[in-house]
């Protein structure tokens, strides 16, 4: 006999309530995620009522630089748009006059 689907004898078992039924595309439906509540971060510069960000204050600026030497995003630091622009400008000025490195130390060691 031929190998056609109607020649095969297969048993079909109904899915129980506990099992996940495949969706229309044949994939199992993923369990739904819980939405996490995000707390709004307050800008540390606005809280301290800082008017200017000094580019010579390297210790302050290092808090807003990643371990790879990149400027951290607003989402991570919680700064407002106004102070993020001032912070980026201060970091770039500090890099230009060699108060801060452009890249992390381990990145510079690999290129030499």
ABEGO torsion letter per residue (X at the ends): XBBBAAABBBBBBBBBAABBBBBAAGBBBBBBBBBBBBBBBBBAAAAAGBABBBAABAAAAAAABBAAGBBBBAAAAGBBAAAAAAAAAAAAAAAAAGABBABBAAAAAAAX
